[in-house]
Amino acid sequence: MILINLLPHREEKRRLRKQAFFVGLGLSAVAGAVLVALWYAVLQQMTASQMDRNEFLRGAISKLDEEIKDVSSLKGEIEALKARQRAVEDLQTDRNMPVYLLNELVRQTPEGVFLTAIRQDGQTVLVSGQAQTNERVAEFLRNTGANSQWLERADLQEIKAAVVGAGRDSKRLFDFSMRVSLRRPQDVSAAAAAAAAASAASAPVPAASAPAPTAPVAASS
């Protein structure tokens, strides 16, 4: 027996396929929305975590800034203390320099030169005086510029002829003024040490003595 279906099955299948399509489309939309929601939640969590880390870093940076300020202030105090210490050491070192200056001027002043004024400004000394001749002044310059341990860089500022006294007692002298630099004790010590090292390096090395000849020993039978 042959059965013939006269119902509109094509329309029914088309309707079912359309319905399945819309159901799948709805499920895809729901799945996409769920994924988007999950991804958004993950992003929010990551953002919150990064913000917490940023806040922690800002706090650590502010603490470091305070510590850096403290360190900078401590460095400034240390430098100020060092400057005070250097000033005290310079005062202790320089308190004997006028004595060295006067002793050195006494040693280096030749005969026929008379000093009338000595003014010291730091390491610079201005010396004024009178000399019998120009040669005496030149000798004084040579002594203070080359032969002195404490004085250096002697520079003649002015020299002029002057007449002292009147009548038969008048004398023709030369008024002069010169500028010279005074060394510090540590500079003198360093120069002396360098000179000693140079002399030790240039000293001849004694030759090694030859060994004394040994007497031959006779073999005993």
SERO-4910 file (N, C-alpha, C, O; in steps of 0.05 Angstrom, whole numbers):
BEGIN
 pado doro    nc1    nc2    nc3   cac1   cac2   cac3    cc1    cc2    cc3    oc1    oc2    oc3
  Met    A     17    -23      0      0      0      0     18     25      0     36     27     17
  Ile    A     13     42    -17     29     67    -21     16     89     -6     -8     95    -10
  Leu    A     33    103     12     22    126     26     32    152     14     56    154      8
  Ile    A     15    170     10     23    195     -3     17    217     18     -6    220     27
  Asn    A     37    232     24     34    255     43     27    279     27     43    289     10
  Leu    A      5    290     31     -5    313     17     -1    339     33     -9    360     24
  Leu    A     11    337     57     15    361     74     38    378     62     55    367     48
  Pro    A     39    404     68     61    422     58     87    419     75     93    435     91
  His    A    100    396     69    123    390     87    147    409     81    163    414     99
  Arg    A    149    419     57    171    437     51    169    463     68    189    472     79
  Glu    A    145    474     70    141    498     86    147    492    115    158    509    130
  Glu    A    140    467    124    144    460    152    174    458    157    184    468    178
  Lys    A    189    446    139    219    443    142    232    471    141    250    476    157
  Arg    A    223    488    123    233    515    122    229    530    148    246    545    158
  Arg    A    205    526    159    198    540    184    215    529    207    225    545    224
  Leu    A    220    503    207    237    491    228    266    501    225    279    506    245
  Arg    A    276    502    200    303    512    196    306    541    205    326    549    217
  Lys    A    286    557    199    286    585    207    286    588    237    300    604    249
  Gln    A    269    571    249    267    572    278    294    563    291    303    575    310
  Ala    A    306    542    280    332    533    290    353    555    286    371    558    303
  Phe    A    352    569    264    371    590    258    369    613    279    389    622    290
  Phe    A    344    621    284    340    642    304    348    633    332    358    649    348
  Val    A    342    608    338    350    598    364    381    598    367    392    606    387
  Gly    A    394    588    346    424    589    346    435    617    348    454    622    362
  Leu    A    421    635    333    430    663    334    427    675    362    444    690    371
  Gly    A    405    668    374    400    678    402    420    666    421    431    680    438
  Leu    A    426    640    418    446    627    436    473    640    431    488    644    450
  Ser    A    480    646    406    506    658    400    508    686    413    528    694    424
  Ala    A    485    701    411    485    728    423    488    726    453    503    741    465
  Val    A    474    706    465    476    703    494    505    696    502    516    706    521
  Ala    A    517    676    486    544    668    492    564    691    488    582    694    504
  Gly    A    560    707    467    577    730    463    574    750    486    594    761    495
  Ala    A    550    755    495    546    774    517    559    764    542    572    779    557
  Val    A    556    737    547    569    726    571    600    729    569    613    736    589
  Leu    A    611    723    545    640    726    542    649    755    546    669    761    558
  Val    A    633    774    534    640    802    537    639    810    566    656    825    576
  Ala    A    618    800    581    616    807    609    639    795    625    650    809    642
  Leu    A    647    770    618    670    759    632    695    774    626    711    780    645
  Trp    A    700    781    601    724    796    594    724    824    607    745    834    616
  Tyr    A    701    836    608    699    862    622    706    860    652    720    876    663
  Ala    A    695    838    664    701    834    692    731    829    696    743    839    716
  Val    A    743    814    678    772    809    680    788    835    677    806    840    692
  Leu    A    779    851    657    793    877    653    790    895    678    809    909    686
  Gln    A    766    895    690    762    911    714    780    902    737    791    918    752
  Gln    A    782    875    739    799    864    760    829    872    755    843    879    774
  Met    A    837    869    730    865    876    723    870    906    728    891    914    737
  Thr    A    850    923    720    853    952    724    855    959    754    871    975    762
  Ala    A    837    946    770    838    951    799    865    942    811    876    956    828
  Ser    A    875    919    801    900    909    812    923    928    804    941    934    820
  Gln    A    922    938    779    943    957    770    941    983    785    962    995    791
  Met    A    917    992    791    914   1017    806    925   1013    834    937   1032    846
  Asp    A    920    989    846    931    984    873    962    985    872    975    996    889
  Arg    A    973    972    851   1002    973    849   1013   1001    844   1033   1009    856
  Asn    A    999   1017    828   1007   1045    824   1005   1061    850   1023   1077    855
  Glu    A    985   1056    865    982   1070    891   1005   1062    909   1016   1079    924
  Phe    A   1012   1036    910   1034   1027    926   1061   1040    917   1077   1048    933
  Leu    A   1064   1041    890   1089   1054    880   1090   1083    887   1111   1094    893
  Arg    A   1067   1097    885   1066   1126    892   1074   1130    921   1089   1148    928
  Gly    A   1063   1112    938   1070   1114    967   1100   1109    971   1113   1123    987
  Ala    A   1111   1088    958   1139   1083    960   1156   1105    950   1177   1112    961
  Ile    A   1148   1117    927   1163   1140    916   1162   1164    934   1183   1178    937
  Ser    A   1139   1169    947   1138   1192    965   1156   1187    989   1169   1206    999
  Lys    A   1157   1162    999   1176   1156   1021   1205   1160   1013   1221   1171   1028
  Leu    A   1211   1151    988   1238   1154    978   1245   1184    975   1268   1192    981
  Asp    A   1225   1200    966   1230   1228    964   1237   1241    991   1255   1258    993
  Glu    A   1222   1233   1011   1228   1243   1038   1255   1234   1048   1270   1250   1059
  Glu    A   1263   1209   1042   1289   1200   1050   1311   1215   1035   1332   1221   1046
  Ile    A   1306   1220   1009   1325   1235    993   1329   1263   1004   1351   1273   1005
  Lys    A   1307   1275   1012   1309   1302   1024   1325   1301   1049   1342   1318   1055
  Asp    A   1320   1280   1066   1335   1277   1090   1365   1273   1084   1382   1285   1097
  Val    A   1371   1256   1064   1399   1251   1057   1412   1277   1046   1435   1283   1053
  Ser    A   1397   1292   1030   1408   1317   1020   1414   1337   1042   1434   1350   1042
  Ser    A   1395   1338   1062   1400   1356   1084   1424   1347   1101   1440   1363   1110
  Leu    A   1427   1320   1104   1450   1310   1119   1476   1315   1103   1496   1323   1116
  Lys    A   1475   1313   1077   1499   1319   1061   1506   1349   1064   1530   1356   1067
  Gly    A   1486   1366   1064   1491   1394   1068   1504   1400   1095   1522   1416   1098
  Glu    A   1493   1386   1116   1504   1390   1143   1533   1379   1144   1550   1392   1157
  Ile    A   1538   1356   1131   1565   1345   1131   1584   1364   1117   1606   1368   1126
  Glu    A   1576   1375   1094   1593   1394   1079   1598   1419   1096   1621   1429   1096
  Ala    A   1578   1428   1110   1582   1452   1128   1601   1445   1150   1619   1462   1157
  Leu    A   1599   1421   1162   1617   1414   1183   1646   1411   1172   1665   1419   1185
  Lys    A   1648   1399   1148   1675   1397   1136   1686   1425   1130   1710   1429   1134
  Ala    A   1670   1443   1121   1680   1470   1116   1689   1484   1142   1710   1497   1142
  Arg    A   1674   1479   1163   1682   1490   1189   1708   1478   1198   1726   1491   1209
  Gln    A   1710   1451   1194   1735   1437   1202   1759   1448   1186   1780   1452   1197
  Arg    A   1755   1451   1160   1776   1462   1143   1784   1490   1152   1808   1498   1153
  Ala    A   1764   1506   1159   1770   1534   1168   1786   1533   1194   1805   1548   1197
  Val    A   1778   1515   1213   1793   1514   1238   1822   1504   1233   1841   1514   1244
  Glu    A   1824   1483   1215   1851   1473   1208   1868   1495   1195   1892   1497   1200
  Asp    A   1855   1510   1177   1870   1532   1164   1879   1553   1184   1901   1563   1183
  Leu    A   1862   1559   1204   1869   1578   1224   1893   1568   1241   1911   1582   1247
  Gln    A   1891   1542   1248   1912   1530   1264   1938   1529   1248   1960   1532   1259
  Thr    A   1936   1524   1222   1959   1522   1205   1971   1550   1199   1996   1553   1199
  Asp    A   1954   1569   1195   1963   1596   1187   1971   1614   1210   1982   1635   1206
  Arg    A   1966   1605   1235   1973   1623   1257   2003   1627   1260   2011   1648   1271
  Asn    A   2019   1609   1251   2048   1612   1253   2060   1624   1227   2084   1628   1226
  Met    A   2044   1630   1207   2054   1640   1182   2067   1668   1185   2088   1672   1171
  Pro    A   2057   1686   1201   2071   1712   1205   2100   1708   1216   2118   1723   1209
  Val    A   2103   1688   1233   2130   1682   1244   2148   1673   1222   2171   1682   1219
  Tyr    A   2137   1653   1205   2153   1644   1183   2160   1666   1163   2183   1668   1153
  Leu    A   2141   1684   1159   2146   1707   1141   2168   1725   1151   2186   1732   1136
  Leu    A   2166   1732   1176   2187   1751   1187   2214   1737   1187   2234   1750   1180
  Asn    A   2215   1712   1195   2241   1698   1195   2253   1696   1167   2277   1699   1164
  Glu    A   2236   1691   1148   2245   1688   1121   2255   1714   1109   2274   1716   1095
  Leu    A   2240   1736   1115   2249   1762   1106   2276   1770   1118   2292   1782   1105
  Val    A   2279   1763   1144   2305   1769   1157   2328   1754   1143   2349   1765   1139
  Arg    A   2322   1728   1135   2343   1712   1123   2349   1722   1094   2372   1721   1086
  Gln    A   2329   1730   1080   2332   1736   1051   2338   1765   1045   2345   1772   1023
  Thr    A   2336   1783   1065   2341   1811   1060   2371   1815   1060   2385   1810   1080
  Pro    A   2382   1825   1038   2412   1829   1037   2420   1855   1051   2403   1871   1059
  Glu    A   2446   1859   1055   2456   1883   1067   2450   1907   1048   2451   1905   1024
  Gly    A   2444   1929   1060   2438   1953   1044   2409   1956   1037   2402   1974   1023
  Val    A   2392   1938   1048   2363   1940   1043   2349   1943   1070   2355   1927   1088
  Phe    A   2331   1962   1073   2317   1967   1098   2287   1966   1092   2277   1980   1074
  Leu    A   2274   1949   1107   2245   1945   1103   2230   1965   1120   2236   1967   1144
  Thr    A   2211   1979   1109   2196   1999   1124   2167   1991   1129   2154   2001   1147
  Ala    A   2155   1973   1113   2127   1965   1116   2123   1937   1105   2135   1930   1084
  Ile    A   2107   1922   1119   2100   1894   1110   2070   1891   1114   2060   1894   1137
  Arg    A   2056   1886   1093   2027   1882   1094   2020   1855   1082   2027   1849   1059
  Gln    A   2006   1839   1097   1998   1812   1088   1968   1811   1083   1952   1819   1100
  Asp    A   1960   1801   1060   1932   1797   1053   1929   1768   1043   1932   1762   1020
  Gly    A   1922   1750   1062   1921   1722   1054   1948   1711   1049   1966   1710   1066
  Gln    A   1952   1701   1024   1978   1690   1016   1995   1711   1002   2018   1705    994
  Thr    A   1985   1735    998   2000   1756    985   2012   1776   1006   1998   1784   1024
  Val    A   2037   1782   1002   2051   1800   1020   2062   1824   1004   2076   1820    984
  Leu    A   2057   1848   1013   2067   1872   1001   2089   1883   1019   2084   1890   1042
  Val    A   2113   1885   1008   2137   1894   1023   2146   1920   1012   2150   1923    988
  Ser    A   2150   1939   1029   2161   1966   1022   2187   1970   1037   2190   1962   1060
  Gly    A   2205   1985   1024   2230   1990   1038   2248   2009   1022   2239   2021   1003
  Gln    A   2273   2011   1031   2292   2028   1018   2318   2012   1014   2325   1995   1030
  Ala    A   2332   2018    992   2357   2004    986   2378   2024    978   2371   2046    968
  Gln    A   2402   2017    982   2424   2035    975   2428   2036    945   2434   2058    934
  Thr    A   2425   2014    931   2428   2013    902   2407   1995    890   2393   1980    904
  Asn    A   2404   1997    863   2386   1980    849   2394   1951    851   2377   1933    851
  Glu    A   2420   1946    852   2430   1919    853   2421   1905    878   2415   1881    878
  Arg    A   2419   1920    900   2410   1908    925   2380   1899    923   2373   1878    933
  Val    A   2365   1916    909   2336   1908    905   2335   1883    887   2319   1865    893
  Ala    A   2351   1882    866   2351   1859    848   2359   1834    864   2348   1812    860
  Glu    A   2379   1837    881   2387   1814    898   2365   1805    916   2361   1781    920
  Phe    A   2351   1824    928   2328   1817    945   2307   1802    930   2295   1783    940
  Leu    A   2301   1811    906   2282   1797    889   2291   1768    883   2275   1750    884
  Arg    A   2316   1765    876   2326   1738    870   2325   1720    895   2317   1697    892
  Asn    A   2331   1731    918   2331   1714    942   2302   1705    948   2298   1682    954
  Thr    A   2283   1724    947   2256   1717    954   2242   1700    933   2224   1684    939
  Gly    A   2251   1703    908   2237   1688    887   2249   1661    881   2234   1644    871
  Ala    A   2275   1657    886   2287   1632    879   2300   1617    902   2301   1592    901
  Asn    A   2309   1631    922   2325   1618    943   2309   1614    969   2320   1605    989
  Ser    A   2284   1622    969   2268   1621    994   2251   1596    994   2239   1588    974
  Gln    A   2248   1584   1018   2231   1561   1022   2202   1569   1026   2183   1554   1019
  Trp    A   2197   1593   1037   2170   1601   1043   2159   1623   1024   2135   1627   1023
  Leu    A   2176   1636   1009   2167   1657    991   2171   1649    962   2189   1634    956
  Glu    A   2154   1659    945   2155   1653    917   2141   1676    901   2127   1692    912
  Arg    A   2146   1675    875   2134   1694    856   2138   1723    865   2118   1738    868
  Ala    A   2163   1731    869   2169   1759    876   2165   1777    852   2174   1770    830
  Asp    A   2152   1799    856   2145   1817    834   2150   1846    843   2138   1855    863
  Leu    A   2168   1860    829   2174   1888    837   2151   1906    827   2144   1905    803
  Gln    A   2139   1921    845   2117   1938    839   2126   1967    831   2116   1978    812
  Glu    A   2145   1977    846   2154   2005    841   2182   2009    853   2188   1998    874
  Ile    A   2198   2025    840   2224   2034    851   2229   2062    840   2226   2068    817
  Lys    A   2238   2078    859   2244   2106    851   2266   2117    870   2269   2109    893
  Ala    A   2281   2136    859   2303   2148    874   2291   2168    894   2271   2182    888
  Ala    A   2304   2170    917   2295   2188    938   2320   2199    953   2340   2185    956
  Val    A   2318   2223    962   2340   2236    977   2331   2238   1006   2310   2249   1012
  Val    A   2347   2226   1024   2341   2226   1052   2361   2245   1066   2385   2244   1061
  Gly    A   2351   2262   1083   2368   2281   1098   2372   2306   1082   2361   2310   1061
  Ala    A   2388   2324   1093   2394   2350   1081   2423   2357   1085   2435   2350   1105
  Gly    A   2433   2372   1066   2460   2382   1068   2480   2359   1065   2477   2342   1047
  Arg    A   2501   2360   1082   2521   2339   1080   2511   2312   1088   2523   2292   1081
  Asp    A   2490   2312   1105   2480   2286   1114   2460   2273   1095   2449   2252   1100
  Ser    A   2455   2286   1073   2436   2275   1054   2447   2250   1040   2471   2248   1034
  Lys    A   2429   2231   1035   2437   2206   1022   2417   2200   1000   2393   2207   1002
  Arg    A   2427   2189    979   2410   2181    956   2403   2151    959   2421   2134    957
  Leu    A   2378   2145    964   2369   2118    967   2347   2112    945   2340   2129    930
  Phe    A   2338   2088    946   2317   2079    927   2294   2067    942   2296   2047    956
  Asp    A   2271   2081    940   2247   2070    952   2235   2049    933   2233   2054    909
  Phe    A   2227   2026    944   2216   2005    927   2193   1992    942   2190   1993    967
  Ser    A   2176   1979    926   2155   1962    937   2153   1938    919   2155   1939    895
  Met    A   2149   1915    932   2148   1890    917   2125   1873    929   2117   1875    952
  Arg    A   2115   1855    912   2094   1836    920   2105   1808    918   2118   1800    899
  Val    A   2100   1792    939   2111   1765    940   2089   1747    952   2073   1756    968
  Ser    A   2089   1722    943   2070   1702    953   2082   1686    976   2105   1678    974
  Leu    A   2066   1680    996   2074   1664   1019   2063   1636   1017   2039   1633   1014
  Arg    A   2080   1617   1019   2071   1589   1017   2058   1580   1044   2065   1590   1065
  Arg    A   2040   1561   1042   2029   1549   1065   2047   1527   1076   2063   1516   1060
  Pro    A   2045   1520   1101   2063   1498   1112   2059   1472   1097   2079   1457   1093
  Gln    A   2034   1465   1090   2031   1440   1075   2044   1440   1048   2053   1420   1038
  Asp    A   2044   1464   1035   2058   1466   1009   2088   1463   1012   2101   1450    996
  Val    A   2098   1474   1034   2127   1472   1039   2134   1443   1045   2155   1433   1035
  Ser    A   2117   1429   1061   2123   1401   1067   2121   1384   1042   2138   1366   1038
  Ala    A   2101   1389   1024   2099   1374   1000   2123   1378    981   2133   1360    969
  Ala    A   2132   1404    979   2155   1409    962   2180   1396    973   2197   1386    958
  Ala    A   2183   1396   1000   2207   1383   1012   2206   1353   1008   2227   1340   1002
  Ala    A   2182   1341   1010   2180   1312   1005   2186   1305    976   2199   1285    970
  Ala    A   2176   1322    957   2181   1317    929   2211   1320    923   2222   1304    907
  Ala    A   2224   1340    935   2253   1343    930   2269   1319    942   2288   1310    930
  Ala    A   2260   1309    965   2274   1286    977   2270   1262    960   2289   1246    956
  Ala    A   2246   1258    949   2241   1235    931   2257   1237    906   2268   1217    896
  Ala    A   2259   1261    895   2275   1265    870   2305   1260    875   2318   1247    859
  Ser    A   2315   1269    898   2343   1264    904   2348   1235    909   2369   1225    901
  Ala    A   2329   1221    922   2333   1193    927   2332   1177    901   2347   1157    897
  Ala    A   2315   1186    882   2313   1172    856   2338   1176    839   2346   1158    824
  Ser    A   2350   1200    841   2374   1206    825   2400   1197    838   2421   1199    825
  Ala    A   2399   1187    862   2423   1178    876   2434   1153    862   2418   1135    856
  Pro    A   2461   1151    858   2471   1127    845   2468   1102    863   2471   1104    887
  Val    A   2462   1080    850   2459   1055    865   2486   1042    868   2500   1038    848
  Pro    A   2494   1035    893   2521   1022    896   2522    995    883   2503    980    883
  Ala    A   2546    991    870   2549    965    856   2552    942    875   2563    945    897
  Ala    A   2541    919    867   2542    896    885   2571    886    886   2585    884    866
  Ser    A   2580    880    910   2607    871    915   2610    842    905   2592    826    909
  Ala    A   2633    837    892   2637    810    882   2643    791    905   2655    799    925
  Pro    A   2634    766    903   2639    747    925   2669    741    928   2684    740    909
  Ala    A   2677    738    953   2705    732    959   2712    705    949   2697    686    952
  Pro    A   2736    702    936   2745    676    926   2749    656    949   2759    663    970
  Thr    A   2740    632    944   2743    611    964   2768    595    959   2775    589    936
  Ala    A   2781    588    980   2806    572    978   2800    543    970   2780    532    980
  Pro    A   2816    532    953   2810    504    945   2815    485    969   2833    488    984
  Val    A   2797    465    971   2798    446    992   2811    420    982   2802    409    962
  Ala    A   2833    411    994   2847    387    985   2831    362    994   2822    360   1016
  Ala    A   2829    344    975   2815    319    981   2832    301    997   2856    297    990
  Ser    A   2822    290   1018   2837    271   1035   2834    243   1024   2813    235   1016
  Ser    A   2857    229   1025   2856    201   1015   2846    183   1037   2843    159   1032
***
